[in-house]
Amino acid sequence: MATDGDPRVLLLMNVVLSVALAALVVWGLDLIDVLTFSWETVALGAGTLAALTYIVVLR
C-alpha cells in the first residue's frame, strides 16, 4: 500500500531544498563575480525554483 504522503511535508521540503540550492548557486555566482550575493536574490531564485518544481510535480 503506497501513499503520497502529507502535502505539507512535501511543500516544506520543496521550500527548504529550493532555498539551499538557490543560496548555493547565488554564492557560486558571487564567487566568480557574476552576481552579488544578497538574500533578496536568494529568495527570488528559491521562489522561482519552488514554483517550477511545484508545477512540474503536478503534471
C-alpha positions in Angstrom: 0.0 0.0 0.0 1.6 3.2 -1.2 0.6 6.7 -0.1 1.5 10.1 -1.5 2.5 11.5 1.9 1.5 14.6 3.7 1.4 17.5 1.2 2.6 20.0 3.9 5.8 18.0 4.4 6.4 17.9 0.7 5.8 21.6 0.4 8.2 22.3 3.3 10.8 20.0 1.8 10.4 21.8 -1.6 10.9 25.2 0.0 13.9 24.2 2.2 15.7 22.4 -0.7 14.9 25.3 -3.1 16.4 27.9 -0.6 19.5 25.7 -0.1 20.1 25.3 -3.9 19.4 28.9 -4.6 21.8 30.1 -1.9 24.5 27.7 -3.3 24.0 29.0 -6.8 24.0 32.6 -5.9 27.1 32.1 -3.6 28.9 30.4 -6.5 28.0 33.2 -8.9 29.2 35.7 -6.4 32.4 33.8 -6.1 33.1 34.2 -9.8 31.9 37.8 -9.8 28.9 37.3 -12.0 26.3 38.2 -9.4 26.4 39.9 -6.0 25.1 37.7 -3.1 22.1 39.1 -1.4 19.2 37.3 0.5 16.8 39.0 -1.9 18.4 37.3 -4.8 18.4 34.0 -3.0 14.6 34.5 -2.2 13.8 35.3 -5.8 15.7 32.3 -7.0 14.2 30.0 -4.4 10.7 31.2 -5.1 11.2 30.6 -8.8 12.7 27.2 -8.3 10.0 26.2 -5.8 7.2 27.3 -8.2 8.7 25.5 -11.1 9.2 22.3 -9.1 5.6 22.5 -7.9 4.3 22.9 -11.4 6.4 20.1 -12.8 5.3 17.7 -10.0 1.6 18.5 -10.5 1.8 17.5 -14.2 
